[in-house]
Amino acid sequence: MEREDLPSLRALGFEDEELQRLGLWDLVTGHPADLAEMYVRRSKKKDTLSALREQVRRMCWHAGQEGKRIRHVWFEQKSASKAYVRREEFDKATAAIADAGLSKTLYVFKTSRLSRRGMGQVGLLLDKFEERQARIYVVAENIDSTRSRMVLAILSEQAREQASDISEFTKIGIDGNKSDGRWTGGVTPYGLHSPQGTGRLGHNPREYPTARRIAAYLLDRKTPGWIANTLNSEGILTRHGKKWTGPGIVSLAHSVTWAGLVANREKMLDKNGKDVGKYHRGGTPLLDRAGNPISCGEGVITFAEHVKINAILAERAQKGTSIGDRTRGKREIVALLSGTLRCGLCTGPMANGGVNYRCYARQVEGESSCKGVSTDRKRVDAAVEIMWLNHVLNLSPESPTIHAIAKDWLAYSDPEKDARKAHVNAALESAVGREMKLEKEFFVFGRMDEEKYDRLREQVAAQIAELKAELADLSREADLSPLMDPQSLAELWQDAGIGGQRALLKAALRGITLTPPKFRGDRTPILDRLEPHWRDDSVNPAEESAWDGWEERRTQGTTAN
């Protein structure tokens, strides 16, 4: 058997012969105390592969000096400075030690490669490692967490401050470039590109004719769905080789940069007011001191045409559904099978059409994509209710499906639990950071007297203990036994409401396919045309892959093509 990390090591440019010399060729097993994980991160393209290979070589040499063998090299290209960035490989590397106990050492090259989120995150990680009698070793700075925990914490805090400075200077630079009318980078709207070195937008020769045609259709009051179907029927694809969709046309029309103007867009924030790394679509033109829109090059449309197109689209939009309106309330769920029912012709999802369910591809891409299947919503909902109840009542109490339904129902009925868990995690990370800062002030800088340190340290320690206890309580699995009886779940369905019934359905079903009628006026009972894909049935990988592809297309349909 070959190592799981072999593809990543070859992607870094290692030859097989060198991997054998470094001890990274054979599958490594043994006692956890003799094994180690290695984490390598590339945050920017300027970090060359040759530099990354040298980091790996040095960490391997040090591991050899300590008599350790590298079980797995975890490599990813991610920034560590942004709180919203999820570092999957880093999580796997730490989980292999803190959760699975596969090894006892984590090698990183520098503290900044470990984390730029400060003492809070690093302190909690070290707590987990200490519970496993494991450690972190920073090779370039010769830091062993078992002997130099405070030094590691201070360096991680310095790395966090450096990340904050970099972020601030970057924002200042971007704001300055916007004021000067320069394109600041990113994906350009369809029909435009930014020639290297110009810092301005220009017409993309391959895309501009089609983009201008779309603009002409919009000015002629053609609907986005009609435009998408027309382009698809002619075999014209988007920049990424996908079919056009109505929502994609709308998103393009709302794009300020499509008019060659600098956009002023709001950042998306989570419920705690933290940046999630995304922007709201559309935006408004950035204005100069005289109140005029700032141009960043050529556009597919003029500013006057941008205003006219948006006015035309706004005439058709229902109140509270325009892209720029983010004050609308959350819509009440009325369709039981949205996201669950699939079209029998293209296997894509079927969407709620008001009184019926209809093929999503037919709706947004036109007849050229799928002829479409549709059916009355009420009769399908009633048939699926019968189908679900019959299936559940025939399951044994020990069935994995029963267990999954019960678990998902508890998560649905108590949605605040996960939110509270995330809040407690963040509060705990902050408290640990404050504790380490106190120790830094007292032990390192000596800027705090002992009485004040003891008093504040006691308060923070009490907060940490309380938060850890609450987190442990929130992490404890709930008692599922009252819901493990099929009859109890069947009774629960009756009082669950649409939202609850959707949760119960999705726990038991991967999806339901509605086969097309055999002919016009086909009177086949609707139950006979429904093909359920229960979670306790064997999975067809090709079918699951097709479904995932459709979900991706749905997501891309809401972004500018």
Residue pairs with C-beta under 8 A, 6 or more apart in sequence:
1 27
2 27
3 9
3 24
3 25
3 26
3 27
3 28
3 72
4 72
5 24
5 72
5 73
5 74
5 75
6 19
8 73
8 74
8 75
9 19
9 24
9 56
9 73
9 75
11 75
12 40
12 49
12 52
12 53
12 56
12 75
13 49
13 50
13 53
14 22
14 24
14 53
14 56
16 25
19 25
20 26
22 56
22 57
22 60
23 60
23 63
23 64
23 69
23 70
24 56
24 60
24 70
24 73
28 35
28 69
28 70
28 71
29 71
30 69
32 101
32 102
32 103
32 104
33 104
34 67
34 68
34 69
35 68
35 69
35 70
35 71
35 102
35 103
35 104
35 105
36 63
36 68
36 69
36 70
36 71
36 103
36 104
36 105
36 106
36 107
37 70
37 71
37 72
37 74
37 93
37 96
37 97
37 102
37 103
37 105
37 106
37 107
38 56
38 59
38 60
38 63
38 70
38 72
38 73
38 74
38 93
38 106
38 107
38 108
39 74
39 75
39 89
39 90
39 93
39 106
39 107
39 108
39 113
39 114
40 52
40 55
40 56
40 73
40 74
40 75
40 109
40 113
41 75
41 76
41 77
41 78
41 80
41 87
41 90
41 113
42 52
42 75
42 76
42 77
43 77
43 78
43 79
43 80
43 81
52 75
55 109
56 73
58 109
58 139
58 140
59 70
59 107
59 108
59 109
59 139
60 70
62 107
62 137
62 139
63 69
63 70
63 105
63 107
66 105
68 105
70 107
71 96
71 102
71 103
72 93
72 96
74 89
74 90
74 92
74 93
75 89
76 87
76 88
76 89
76 90
78 85
78 87
78 89
78 90
79 85
80 87
80 90
80 112
80 113
80 114
80 115
80 116
80 117
80 163
81 116
81 117
81 160
81 163
81 164
81 166
81 167
82 167
82 275
82 277
83 117
83 274
83 275
84 274
84 275
84 276
84 277
85 277
93 106
94 106
94 125
94 128
96 102
96 103
97 103
97 104
97 105
97 106
97 129
97 132
97 134
98 125
98 128
98 129
98 131
98 132
98 134
101 132
103 134
104 132
104 133
104 134
104 135
105 134
105 135
105 136
105 137
106 129
106 134
106 135
106 136
106 137
107 137
107 139
108 114
108 136
108 137
108 138
108 139
109 138
109 139
109 140
110 138
110 139
110 140
110 141
111 138
111 141
111 143
111 152
111 155
111 156
111 159
112 159
112 162
114 122
114 136
114 138
114 156
115 121
115 122
115 125
115 156
115 159
115 160
116 156
116 159
116 160
116 162
116 163
117 156
117 160
117 163
118 156
118 157
118 159
118 160
118 433
119 153
119 154
119 156
119 157
119 160
119 432
119 433
119 436
119 437
120 429
120 430
120 431
120 432
120 433
120 436
121 156
121 429
122 152
122 153
122 156
123 153
123 429
123 432
123 433
123 435
123 436
124 428
124 429
124 432
125 136
126 136
126 145
126 149
126 152
126 153
127 432
129 135
129 136
129 145
135 144
135 145
135 146
136 143
136 144
136 145
136 152
137 143
137 144
137 145
138 152
138 155
141 155
143 151
143 152
143 155
145 152
150 436
150 439
150 440
150 443
150 444
153 436
153 439
153 440
154 440
154 444
157 433
157 436
157 437
157 440
174 184
177 184
177 199
178 184
178 262
178 286
178 294
178 296
179 286
179 288
179 294
181 200
181 262
181 294
181 295
181 296
181 297
182 199
182 200
182 296
183 194
183 198
183 199
183 200
183 201
183 296
183 297
185 194
187 560
188 194
188 201
188 204
188 257
189 211
189 252
189 255
189 257
189 258
189 300
189 560
190 207
190 210
190 211
190 214
190 238
190 239
190 252
190 258
190 300
190 560
190 561
191 203
191 204
191 207
191 208
191 210
191 211
191 212
191 214
191 258
191 300
192 201
192 202
192 203
192 204
192 207
192 208
192 211
192 257
192 258
192 260
192 297
192 298
192 299
192 300
193 201
193 202
193 203
193 204
193 207
194 200
194 201
194 202
194 297
195 202
198 297
200 296
200 297
200 298
201 257
201 260
201 296
201 297
201 298
201 299
202 297
202 298
203 298
203 300
204 211
207 239
208 300
210 231
210 236
211 258
211 300
212 300
214 227
214 231
214 249
214 252
215 300
215 301
215 305
215 309
217 226
217 227
217 230
218 224
218 227
218 249
218 253
218 309
218 312
218 313
219 305
219 308
219 309
219 312
221 312
223 246
223 316
224 246
224 247
224 249
224 250
224 253
224 313
225 246
225 363
225 364
225 366
226 366
227 244
227 246
227 249
228 243
228 244
228 245
228 246
228 248
228 249
228 364
228 365
228 366
229 365
229 366
229 367
229 368
230 366
231 244
232 243
232 244
232 365
232 366
232 368
232 369
233 366
233 367
233 368
236 244
237 243
237 244
238 244
238 248
238 561
239 561
240 556
240 561
242 553
242 556
242 561
243 365
243 369
243 553
244 365
244 561
245 364
245 365
245 553
245 556
245 557
245 561
246 363
246 364
246 365
246 557
247 364
247 557
247 558
248 556
248 557
248 558
248 559
248 560
248 561
249 561
250 313
250 323
251 281
251 282
251 323
251 558
251 559
251 560
251 561
252 258
252 560
252 561
253 309
253 310
253 313
254 281
254 282
254 310
254 313
254 323
254 324
255 263
255 281
255 282
255 560
256 262
256 263
256 264
256 282
256 283
256 284
256 285
256 306
257 263
257 296
257 299
258 299
258 300
258 301
258 306
258 560
259 285
259 299
259 300
259 301
259 302
259 303
259 305
259 306
260 295
260 296
260 297
260 298
260 299
260 300
261 285
261 286
261 293
261 294
261 295
261 296
261 299
261 303
261 306
262 285
262 286
262 293
262 294
262 295
262 296
263 283
263 284
263 285
263 286
264 283
264 284
264 285
264 286
264 287
265 279
265 280
265 281
265 282
265 283
265 284
266 279
266 280
266 283
267 275
267 276
267 278
267 279
267 280
268 275
268 276
268 277
268 278
268 279
268 280
269 275
269 276
270 276
271 419
272 423
272 426
280 323
280 324
280 326
281 323
281 559
281 560
282 323
282 324
285 293
285 294
285 303
286 293
286 294
287 293
287 294
288 294
293 303
299 306
301 309
313 322
314 322
320 327
320 328
320 329
321 328
333 498
333 499
333 502
334 352
334 498
335 352
335 357
335 377
335 498
336 381
336 384
336 385
336 498
336 501
336 502
336 505
337 350
337 357
337 377
337 380
337 381
337 384
337 505
337 512
338 351
338 352
338 357
338 502
339 349
339 506
340 502
340 505
340 506
340 509
340 511
340 512
341 349
341 350
341 357
341 380
341 511
341 512
341 513
341 514
342 348
342 349
342 350
342 511
342 512
342 513
342 514
342 547
343 349
343 350
343 359
343 360
343 361
343 362
343 370
343 372
343 373
343 513
343 514
344 373
344 513
344 514
344 515
344 516
344 529
344 531
345 359
345 370
345 371
345 372
345 373
345 516
346 359
346 361
346 369
346 370
347 513
347 543
347 546
347 547
347 550
348 359
348 360
348 361
348 370
348 550
348 553
349 360
349 550
349 551
349 554
350 357
350 358
350 359
350 360
350 373
350 374
350 514
351 357
351 358
351 359
351 360
351 363
352 377
353 363
353 374
353 377
354 377
355 376
355 377
355 378
356 374
356 375
356 376
356 377
357 374
357 375
357 377
357 380
357 514
358 372
358 373
358 374
359 370
359 372
359 373
359 374
360 550
360 554
361 369
361 370
361 372
361 550
361 553
362 369
362 370
362 371
362 372
363 372
364 557
373 514
373 515
373 516
373 517
375 514
375 526
379 526
380 514
380 526
380 530
383 526
383 527
383 530
384 505
384 512
384 530
385 493
385 501
386 527
387 527
387 530
387 532
388 493
388 504
388 505
388 508
388 509
389 490
389 493
391 508
391 532
391 534
392 401
392 402
392 405
392 486
392 489
392 490
392 508
393 486
393 487
393 490
394 486
395 401
395 402
395 486
395 536
396 402
396 486
397 484
397 485
397 486
399 536
400 535
400 536
401 507
401 508
401 534
401 535
401 536
402 484
402 486
402 489
403 480
403 484
404 507
404 508
404 535
405 483
405 489
405 504
405 507
405 508
406 480
406 483
406 484
406 489
407 480
407 507
408 503
408 504
408 506
408 507
409 483
409 489
409 492
409 500
409 503
409 504
409 507
410 478
410 480
410 483
411 417
411 418
412 499
412 500
412 503
413 500
417 474
420 474
421 471
421 474
421 475
424 467
424 470
424 471
424 474
425 471
427 467
428 464
428 467
428 468
428 471
431 460
431 463
431 464
431 467
432 464
434 460
435 457
435 460
435 461
435 464
438 448
438 453
438 456
438 457
438 460
439 457
441 447
441 448
441 453
442 448
442 450
442 453
482 488
483 489
483 492
489 504
492 500
492 504
493 500
493 501
493 504
496 503
496 504
507 535
508 534
508 535
508 536
509 532
509 533
509 534
509 535
510 533
510 534
510 535
510 539
510 544
510 547
511 533
511 547
512 530
512 531
512 532
512 533
513 530
513 531
513 533
514 529
514 530
514 531
515 529
515 530
515 531
517 524
517 529
518 524
533 543
